Amino acid sequence: MKKIFIINAGQSFGHSGGLFNNTITETTQQFFEQSEDIIVQTTTIENGYTADEEVNKFVWADVIIYHTPVWWFQLPYNFKKYIDEVFTAGHNKGIYRSDGRKSSNPDINYGTGGMMHGKKYMLTTTWNAPATAFTLPGEFFDQKSVDEGPFFGFHRMNAFTGMTPLKSYHFHDVEKNANIEKDMKTYNQHLKETFFDCLVVLD
């Protein structure tokens, strides 16, 4: 049995209703429900959570899947709060032990104190920005990708715990040009190509 933990960080605030991330989460659940060899747990952050229970889900899972909108080039505030509370609660309880350094030589080995080695994670994000804002010369993100630019810190956070990444998937231009049917079809293809390969590796 493979154990998947899905985190839905969609949030209702201002002109955002969180509906697109709800759809992504439902699509992910439906994808894994096709297999009898996969168990799924899901947390929708906006519905509430208990930090210690969330720590247990991280420890339980083989793979964590994050679904998040991007607000002002960062995580929504509920998701940031969730990370702060849950990862802090996970100190010496399965998420991280320390920052990895020793007092005898504090200049080296920072970020090696995670307790989640062997686990993998996958990130999806949803953007108003078009994909070309990241790829075209002279456009806003200076040809830095989502993963190498705005979400570099998020990936290092996961590395700090010991997890390794699967290929991310980013939805662009979702406010002005979303095509739900097409978007979910291409996302499903991403799951088929990327995720099941990971599950084989985890055997």
N, C-alpha and C positions, 0 to 999 in steps of 0.2 A: 504494500500500500504506500502510495505517495501522498504527502500531506501538504496542502496548499493553503496559505493564509492570505486573503485578499483584504486590502485596506482601501476603503472608499473615502477620500477626503473631499468629495464634493460638498459645497457649502452654499446655503442661501444667504445672500447679502447683496444689497443694492440691486443692480440689474441682473445679478447672477442668481439662478435658481438651483444650481447644482444638478440639473437634469441630465446634462450630457455625460457627466461622470457616473450618474446612476445607470445610464444605458450601457456604458463601458463595463461597469461592474456586473450587470446582468448578463451581458454577452460573455464575459469571462467565466462566470458561474455555469452558464449553459454549455460552454465549450468543454469544461471539465466534467460536467455531469454525464457526458457521453461515455466515460470510462468508469468501469466498476472498480478499478484499481486506484482511484484517486479519492481522497477525502478532502473536503473544502470547509474552512471556517472563514467567516467574513465579519469585518467590523465596519459599520458606517459611522464615522466619527461624530457626525452631527446628531446621531441618535443617542449619544452618551456611551460611556465606557468606564471600566474600573481598571486603573493602571496595573495592578497585580495580575488581573485576568489577561490583560493584553501581553504582559511579559510572558505568561504561560503559553500564549499562542505563538509568540516568536520562538520560544524554546521548542515547542511542539513541531513547528513547521519544518519541512524540507526546503520550501521556496516561499518567499514573501513577494506579493505583487502589490505595488503602490499605484493607485489611480488618483491623480491630483490635478486640479486646475492650477493655473499660474496667475497670480494677482501681483501686479506691479513687479514682475520678474522674480517673484519669490513664492514660497508656500503660502496658502491661506492661513490666517492666524489660528484657526482651530487645529489645523494639522501641525503647525509649529508647536503649539501647546501640547498636543498629543505626544509628539516626539520628545519634548522636554520632560514630560511627566513619566512616560512609559520607559524611556531609556534610563532615566534616573532611578526609577523603581527597579530596573533590571541590573543595577550594580551588584555584582557578586551573586546574582540570581539567574545567570544564564546569558546576559547580553554583553557585559564587559566586566572585567576584573579591575583594571587600572588603565593608565595611559601607556603602559608597557615599559616605562623607563625604570632604571635602578639609580638609587642615590649615589652609587659609586661612580656612575658616568651618565649624568642626566642629559647629555647632549645627543644621545643616540637612542634608537628603538622607540621613539614616540609613535603611538598609534598601533602598537602590537599587543595590546592587552585585551583584545576582544575574546569573547567566549562562543562566537557563532561560526567558527570555522567549519567548512563543509556545507554550509547553507548557501543558497543563491537567492538573488532578488531580481525583480524586473520592475522598471519604472515606466509608467505612461503619464504623459502630461497633455493638457489641452490649452491652446493658445488662441488669442485673437490675432496675433501676429501671423502673417503668411510664412510659408517655408522659405520663400525667397529673401525674407529679412535676415536669414541666417547664412545664405549662400551667395548672394550677388555682391560684387565689389561695390563699396560705397553705401550699402544698405546698413540698417541700424546696428546689427550685431557684429559688424566687422568680420564677417565670414567665420565666426566662431559658432560651432554647433551648440545645441541645447546642452548636451552632456559635457562638452569642454568649456562652455561659457557659464550661463546662469545656474546650471545644476552641477557644476564641478564640486561645490561644497557638499551637496547632498550625497554624491557618490563617495566622497571621502568619509562622510559620516558612516555610511554603510561599511566601508573598508575598515573603519575603526573598530567595528564590532566583529570583524573577521569574515563577513560575507563577501561573495564575489558576484559581479553583475552578469545578468543576461542582457541581450540586446534590447535597448529601450525602444519605445514606440511613442511618437509625438504627433498629436492631432493639431493641425494648424488652421487658422482662418475660420474658427468655428462659430464666430458671432455673425459674420457677414455671408459666409459661403459654405456652411455645413451641409453635407449630404449624408444623412444618417445611414441610409441603406448602403451606400458605397463605402462610407467610412468603416462600418462594422464588417463589411465583407473583406476589406483589405486588412483590417485588424485581425480577423479570424485567420487569414492566411499567414500573418505574422506569428500567431500562436502555433499554427501547424508547423511552420518552418523552424521556429526558434525554440518553442517551449518543450515540445515532445523530445527534441534532441537532448535537452537538458535532463528530462526525466530518465532517459536511457542511461546517461552518465551517472545519475544518482543511484543506479542499481548496485 
